[in-house]
Amino acid sequence: MISVKEAKHLISQQIIELNPIVVDLAKASGHTLAANVYAQYDIPAFNQSSMDGYALKFADREKSLRLIGEMAAGTATSITIQNGETSRIFTGAPLPTGADTVVMQEKIMVMDGKITLKDPNLKPGLNVRVKGSEIKARALAMEKGDFLSPAAIGFLAGIGINKVNVYPMPKISIIVTGKELQQPGKVLEFGQVYESNSYSLSAALKNEGIEEIAVYEADDDLEILKKVLQTALASSNVVLLTGGVSVGDYDFVIEAASQCGIRQIFHKVKQKPGKPLFFGTKDQKLIFGLPGNPSSVVSCYYNYVLPAIKALSHKSNNVIEVQAKLTHAYSKPLGLTHFLKGKYENGLVTPLQAQESYRLSSFAQANCLICLDETKENFTAGEILTILILPG
């Protein structure tokens, strides 16, 4: 049995980022760039008005000006203004040739067919978006490793980019084992329990923008499990098995993994919940054998699975480690790191009720995991502890 720290280190050593792919910009949100992106054009591509008003030469600001036409957004032809002339202009339109400034429409007067300004604060270039002020042609727009947020997608679209090179999201298979499992919505027969692990895992994965998720069911039978596992390995980057990782007569995950050519990296971690955790690899694919108890599954997911998935896609882990003050005392046995479901607010963290590994009711209310070190028994009120803030 290894420590939590060792388990996380061993997993990190096995991760190789997924090969980059080219995707349409519209499908790139939430990904990480795998190559630099450069602008193809000056943006704006022309000197552009930032509001409705009148375009003129700043040197003519004290003259009565003759109106010679207008420039609307999207116009395909330009006009030229000479000394003493002005043009009506609208937001987003190109400046007429010869103009360098735009005055707001609220700050002009029309007298005897002539336009005069009443803007003593007018400055040269006011209300003009200069050509290339957003970005110059051939300039670096975004760097490899940058996260494509909604604003980043909008920025790239605004400079004319329609495809990007990104690290893909991994394809995930979830294998739920156990003859005792029944689907929600159906009547429970004697000896059955409702299956929830695939629901919690699928929801957590979708919350990270992962769409390619396959869910399989496998009875407590070695041959059946091997076939399902081989199918999952053929189509996935990451395989998550729930249940069947202990040493009971009907726990076949370890044997099935071995017979499918999976190299075991570790089995069993000094932690609660989730002690029987298994991790292995095959052809750069990651295989996690999670305990069957629902709370163990969710705890192991946030501690081990999610950081690995993030690393595959060249993303930062969004399970954030912070320090918090314990609101009341807590005791546990030596030898295992405990992960308690907790509520964190204003620097304080409170362990919730229902900490047993089969119970998810407290996890449904938790926003963090409280990390209690394996080498310590008693934790006092006011003590500063490490907690893991869970993604929303």
C-alpha positions as CSV (number, residue, x, y, z in Angstrom):
1,M,0.0,0.0,0.0
2,I,1.4,3.4,-1.0
3,S,0.7,7.0,0.3
4,V,-1.6,9.5,-1.3
5,K,1.4,11.6,-2.3
6,E,3.1,8.6,-3.9
7,A,0.0,7.6,-5.8
8,K,-0.4,11.1,-7.3
9,H,3.2,11.1,-8.3
10,L,3.1,7.7,-10.0
11,I,0.0,8.8,-12.0
12,S,1.7,12.0,-13.1
13,Q,4.7,10.0,-14.4
14,Q,2.5,8.0,-16.8
15,I,0.7,10.9,-18.5
16,I,1.5,11.7,-22.0
17,E,-0.5,14.6,-23.6
18,L,-2.9,13.7,-26.3
19,N,-1.8,14.4,-29.9
20,P,-3.0,17.8,-31.1
21,I,-5.9,18.1,-33.6
22,V,-7.2,20.8,-35.8
23,V,-10.8,21.8,-35.0
24,D,-13.3,24.5,-36.1
25,L,-13.1,27.5,-33.9
26,A,-16.8,27.0,-33.0
27,K,-15.9,23.7,-31.4
28,A,-12.7,24.8,-29.7
29,S,-14.1,26.4,-26.5
30,G,-12.7,24.8,-23.4
31,H,-9.6,23.4,-25.2
32,T,-6.0,24.5,-24.9
33,L,-4.1,25.8,-27.9
34,A,-1.4,23.4,-29.2
35,A,0.2,26.0,-31.4
36,N,0.7,29.7,-31.6
37,V,-1.9,31.7,-33.5
38,Y,-0.9,34.7,-35.6
39,A,-3.1,37.4,-37.1
40,Q,-3.5,37.4,-40.8
41,Y,-4.7,40.9,-41.2
42,D,-4.6,44.3,-39.5
43,I,-7.6,44.5,-37.2
44,P,-9.5,46.8,-37.6
45,A,-8.6,46.6,-41.3
46,F,-9.3,50.3,-41.7
47,N,-9.6,53.4,-39.6
48,Q,-13.1,52.9,-38.1
49,S,-15.6,55.1,-36.3
50,S,-16.4,54.1,-32.8
51,M,-19.7,56.0,-32.7
52,D,-22.4,57.8,-34.7
53,G,-21.3,61.3,-35.6
54,Y,-19.5,63.3,-38.2
55,A,-16.0,62.6,-39.7
56,L,-13.7,65.6,-40.4
57,K,-10.2,66.9,-40.4
58,F,-9.2,67.9,-36.9
59,A,-7.7,71.1,-38.4
60,D,-11.2,72.1,-39.5
61,R,-12.7,71.9,-36.1
62,E,-13.4,75.7,-35.9
63,K,-14.8,76.0,-39.4
64,S,-18.3,75.8,-40.7
65,L,-18.3,72.5,-42.7
66,R,-20.1,71.4,-45.8
67,L,-21.8,68.0,-45.5
68,I,-20.9,65.9,-48.5
69,G,-22.3,62.4,-47.8
70,E,-22.3,59.6,-45.3
71,M,-20.4,56.4,-44.4
72,A,-22.4,53.5,-43.0
73,A,-21.0,50.3,-41.5
74,G,-20.4,47.7,-44.2
75,T,-20.1,50.3,-47.0
76,A,-18.0,49.0,-49.9
77,T,-16.9,52.4,-51.3
78,S,-15.2,55.3,-49.7
79,I,-15.6,59.0,-50.1
80,T,-12.9,61.7,-49.8
81,I,-13.4,64.9,-47.8
82,Q,-11.5,68.0,-48.6
83,N,-10.7,71.0,-46.4
84,G,-13.9,72.5,-45.0
85,E,-15.9,69.3,-45.6
86,T,-17.5,66.7,-43.3
87,S,-19.3,63.4,-43.7
88,R,-22.0,61.8,-41.7
89,I,-20.7,58.5,-40.2
90,F,-22.0,55.6,-38.2
91,T,-20.5,53.2,-35.7
92,G,-18.3,50.7,-37.3
93,A,-18.0,52.5,-40.6
94,P,-14.6,53.3,-42.3
95,L,-13.4,56.9,-42.0
96,P,-13.6,58.8,-45.3
97,T,-10.3,59.4,-46.9
98,G,-8.8,62.6,-45.5
99,A,-10.7,62.5,-42.2
100,D,-8.9,61.8,-38.9
101,T,-11.4,62.6,-36.2
102,V,-15.1,61.9,-35.4
103,V,-17.3,64.3,-33.4
104,M,-20.4,62.9,-31.6
105,Q,-23.6,63.7,-33.4
106,E,-24.9,65.4,-30.1
107,K,-22.1,67.9,-30.4
108,I,-22.8,69.6,-33.7
109,M,-25.1,72.4,-34.8
110,V,-26.7,72.8,-38.3
111,M,-27.0,76.5,-39.4
112,D,-27.7,77.7,-42.9
113,G,-26.9,74.2,-44.3
114,K,-23.5,74.3,-42.6
115,I,-22.3,72.1,-39.7
116,T,-20.4,73.7,-36.8
117,L,-18.9,72.0,-33.8
118,K,-19.7,72.6,-30.1
119,D,-17.1,70.3,-28.6
120,P,-14.3,72.3,-26.9
121,N,-12.7,69.0,-25.7
122,L,-12.3,67.5,-29.2
123,K,-8.9,66.0,-29.7
124,P,-7.2,64.7,-32.8
125,G,-8.2,61.0,-33.5
126,L,-11.1,61.1,-31.0
127,N,-13.7,58.4,-31.5
128,V,-11.5,56.6,-34.1
129,R,-10.4,53.0,-33.9
130,V,-7.1,53.1,-35.7
131,K,-6.2,50.5,-38.3
132,G,-4.4,47.6,-36.6
133,S,-5.1,48.9,-33.1
134,E,-6.5,45.5,-32.0
135,I,-3.7,43.6,-33.7
136,K,-1.3,43.9,-36.6
137,A,-1.0,41.5,-39.4
138,R,1.5,38.7,-38.6
139,A,1.5,39.6,-34.9
140,L,1.2,36.8,-32.2
141,A,-2.5,36.7,-31.2
142,M,-2.5,33.8,-28.7
143,E,0.3,31.4,-27.6
144,K,0.5,27.6,-27.4
145,G,-0.8,26.6,-24.0
146,D,-3.4,29.4,-23.8
147,F,-6.9,28.3,-22.6
148,L,-9.7,29.0,-25.1
149,S,-12.3,30.8,-23.0
150,P,-15.4,32.2,-24.6
151,A,-13.7,35.6,-24.8
152,A,-10.7,34.0,-26.5
153,I,-13.0,32.3,-29.0
154,G,-14.6,35.7,-29.7
155,F,-11.2,37.4,-30.1
156,L,-9.9,34.8,-32.6
157,A,-13.1,35.0,-34.6
158,G,-12.8,38.8,-34.6
159,I,-9.4,38.6,-36.2
160,G,-10.6,36.1,-38.8
161,I,-9.4,32.8,-37.4
162,N,-11.7,29.9,-38.2
163,K,-9.6,26.8,-37.3
164,V,-7.2,26.2,-34.4
165,N,-4.7,23.5,-33.3
166,V,-5.7,22.2,-29.9
167,Y,-5.2,19.4,-27.4
168,P,-8.3,17.2,-27.6
169,M,-10.5,16.2,-24.7
170,P,-9.9,12.5,-23.8
171,K,-12.4,9.8,-24.7
172,I,-13.7,8.2,-21.5
173,S,-15.2,4.8,-20.8
174,I,-17.0,4.0,-17.6
175,I,-17.4,0.3,-16.7
176,V,-19.8,-0.4,-13.8
177,T,-19.4,-3.8,-12.3
178,G,-21.8,-5.7,-10.0
179,K,-24.8,-8.0,-10.3
180,E,-26.6,-6.2,-7.5
181,L,-27.0,-2.9,-9.4
182,Q,-30.4,-1.7,-10.6
183,Q,-31.1,1.4,-12.8
184,P,-32.8,4.4,-11.2
185,G,-36.5,4.4,-11.9
186,K,-36.9,0.7,-11.7
187,V,-38.3,-1.3,-8.8
188,L,-35.6,-2.6,-6.4
189,E,-35.7,-6.3,-5.9
190,F,-34.3,-8.0,-2.8
191,G,-30.5,-7.6,-2.6
192,Q,-30.4,-4.8,-5.2
193,V,-29.0,-1.3,-4.9
194,Y,-29.5,1.6,-7.3
195,E,-26.5,2.3,-9.6
196,S,-25.3,5.9,-9.1
197,N,-21.6,5.8,-10.0
198,S,-21.9,6.2,-13.7
199,Y,-24.3,9.1,-13.1
200,S,-21.9,11.0,-10.8
201,L,-18.9,10.3,-13.0
202,S,-20.7,11.2,-16.3
203,A,-21.9,14.4,-14.7
204,A,-18.5,15.4,-13.4
205,L,-16.9,14.7,-16.8
206,K,-19.5,16.6,-18.7
207,N,-18.9,19.5,-16.3
208,E,-15.3,19.5,-17.7
209,G,-16.5,19.7,-21.3
210,I,-15.9,16.1,-22.0
211,E,-18.5,14.8,-24.5
212,E,-17.2,11.4,-25.6
213,I,-18.3,9.2,-22.7
214,A,-19.3,5.5,-23.0
215,V,-20.9,3.6,-20.2
216,Y,-20.8,-0.2,-19.9
217,E,-22.2,-2.6,-17.4
218,A,-20.4,-5.9,-16.5
219,D,-21.6,-8.7,-14.2
220,D,-19.3,-10.1,-11.6
221,D,-17.8,-12.6,-14.1
222,L,-14.2,-12.6,-15.3
223,E,-14.8,-13.4,-18.9
224,I,-17.6,-10.9,-19.3
225,L,-15.5,-8.2,-17.6
226,K,-12.5,-9.0,-19.9
227,K,-14.6,-8.5,-23.0
228,V,-16.1,-5.3,-21.8
229,L,-12.7,-4.0,-20.8
230,Q,-11.2,-4.8,-24.2
231,T,-14.0,-3.0,-25.9
232,A,-13.4,0.1,-23.7
233,L,-9.7,0.0,-24.2
234,A,-10.1,0.0,-28.0
235,S,-12.1,3.2,-28.1
236,S,-10.9,5.3,-25.1
237,N,-8.0,7.2,-23.7
238,V,-9.1,6.7,-20.1
239,V,-11.1,3.8,-18.6
240,L,-12.8,4.1,-15.2
241,L,-14.0,0.9,-13.6
242,T,-16.2,1.1,-10.5
243,G,-16.3,-1.8,-8.0
244,G,-14.5,-5.2,-8.1
245,V,-11.1,-3.9,-7.0
246,S,-11.0,-5.5,-3.6
247,V,-10.0,-9.1,-2.8
248,G,-13.4,-10.8,-2.6
249,D,-14.5,-13.9,-4.5
250,Y,-16.4,-11.7,-7.0
251,D,-13.8,-9.0,-7.4
252,F,-12.3,-9.5,-10.9
253,V,-11.0,-6.1,-12.0
254,I,-7.3,-6.8,-11.1
255,E,-7.3,-10.2,-12.8
256,A,-9.2,-8.9,-15.9
257,A,-6.8,-5.9,-16.2
258,S,-3.8,-8.3,-16.1
259,Q,-5.2,-10.6,-18.7
260,C,-6.0,-7.6,-20.9
261,G,-2.4,-6.6,-20.9
262,I,-2.7,-3.6,-18.5
263,R,0.4,-2.9,-16.6
264,Q,-0.3,-2.3,-12.9
265,I,1.3,0.8,-11.5
266,F,-0.2,0.5,-8.0
267,H,-3.1,-1.2,-6.1
268,K,-4.3,0.2,-2.8
269,V,-3.6,3.6,-1.3
270,K,-3.3,4.5,2.4
271,Q,-6.5,6.6,2.4
272,K,-10.2,6.6,3.4
273,P,-12.4,6.4,1.5
274,G,-11.0,4.6,-1.5
275,K,-8.2,2.4,-0.2
276,P,-8.6,-0.3,-2.9
277,L,-7.8,2.2,-5.7
278,F,-6.1,0.6,-8.7
279,F,-4.2,2.4,-11.4
280,G,-2.6,0.9,-14.6
281,T,-1.6,1.8,-18.1
282,K,-1.7,0.2,-21.6
283,D,-0.4,1.9,-24.8
284,Q,-0.6,5.4,-23.1
285,K,-4.1,4.7,-22.0
286,L,-4.9,5.3,-18.3
287,I,-7.0,2.8,-16.4
288,F,-8.4,3.5,-12.9
289,G,-10.1,0.9,-10.8
290,L,-12.3,2.8,-8.4
291,P,-13.9,1.2,-5.4
292,G,-17.7,0.6,-5.7
293,N,-18.9,2.7,-2.8
294,P,-20.3,6.0,-4.2
295,S,-18.5,8.3,-1.9
296,S,-15.2,6.5,-2.6
297,V,-15.8,6.9,-6.4
298,V,-16.3,10.7,-6.2
299,S,-13.4,11.2,-3.7
300,C,-11.0,9.3,-6.0
301,Y,-12.3,11.1,-9.0
302,Y,-11.4,14.5,-7.7
303,N,-8.1,13.4,-6.2
304,Y,-6.7,11.3,-9.0
305,V,-8.9,11.0,-12.1
306,L,-9.7,14.7,-12.8
307,P,-6.0,15.9,-12.5
308,A,-4.9,13.2,-14.9
309,I,-7.6,14.1,-17.4
310,K,-6.7,17.7,-17.2
311,A,-3.0,16.9,-17.8
312,L,-3.9,14.8,-20.9
313,S,-5.5,17.9,-22.4
314,H,-2.7,20.3,-21.3
315,K,-4.9,22.0,-18.8
316,S,-4.3,23.1,-15.2
317,N,-5.9,21.1,-12.4
318,N,-9.0,22.9,-11.3
319,V,-9.2,21.1,-7.9
320,I,-7.7,23.9,-5.9
321,E,-5.6,23.3,-2.8
322,V,-6.0,26.0,-0.1
323,Q,-5.6,26.3,3.7
324,A,-8.6,26.6,6.0
325,K,-9.3,26.8,9.7
326,L,-11.2,23.7,11.1
327,T,-14.4,24.8,12.9
328,H,-14.4,21.9,15.4
329,A,-12.2,19.0,16.6
330,Y,-12.0,15.7,14.7
331,S,-10.3,12.4,15.5
332,K,-9.3,9.5,13.3
333,P,-7.0,6.4,13.5
334,L,-3.4,6.6,12.4
335,G,-2.2,5.1,9.1
336,L,-4.6,6.4,6.6
337,T,-5.1,9.9,5.0
338,H,-8.8,10.8,5.4
339,F,-10.7,12.8,2.9
340,L,-13.7,14.4,4.7
341,K,-16.6,15.9,2.9
342,G,-16.7,19.5,4.0
343,K,-18.3,22.9,3.7
344,Y,-15.8,25.8,3.2
345,E,-16.8,29.5,3.7
346,N,-14.9,32.6,4.6
347,G,-11.7,30.7,5.5
348,L,-13.5,28.2,7.7
349,V,-14.1,24.6,7.0
350,T,-16.7,22.3,8.7
351,P,-16.8,18.5,8.3
352,L,-20.3,17.4,7.3
353,Q,-22.3,14.5,8.7
354,A,-22.6,11.1,6.9
355,Q,-18.9,10.5,6.1
356,E,-19.3,6.8,5.4
357,S,-18.1,5.7,2.0
358,Y,-21.5,4.4,0.9
359,R,-23.3,7.7,1.6
360,L,-23.5,10.5,-1.0
361,S,-25.9,12.8,0.8
362,S,-23.1,14.8,2.4
363,F,-21.2,15.0,-0.9
364,A,-24.2,16.5,-2.4
365,Q,-23.8,19.4,0.0
366,A,-20.0,19.6,0.1
367,N,-17.8,22.1,-1.7
368,C,-14.5,20.7,-0.6
369,L,-12.6,17.7,0.7
370,I,-10.7,18.1,4.0
371,C,-7.4,16.4,4.0
372,L,-6.4,14.7,7.3
373,D,-2.8,13.5,7.2
374,E,-2.2,9.7,7.8
375,T,0.4,10.4,10.5
376,K,-1.9,12.2,12.8
377,E,-4.9,11.2,15.0
378,N,-6.4,14.3,16.6
379,F,-7.2,17.6,14.9
380,T,-8.3,20.6,17.1
381,A,-10.8,23.4,16.5
382,G,-9.0,26.3,14.9
383,E,-6.2,24.2,13.4
384,I,-5.1,25.1,9.9
385,L,-5.6,22.2,7.4
386,T,-5.2,21.6,3.7
387,I,-8.5,21.3,1.8
388,L,-9.4,20.7,-1.8
389,I,-11.9,23.1,-3.3
390,L,-14.1,21.1,-5.7
391,P,-15.1,22.5,-9.1
392,G,-18.6,24.0,-9.2
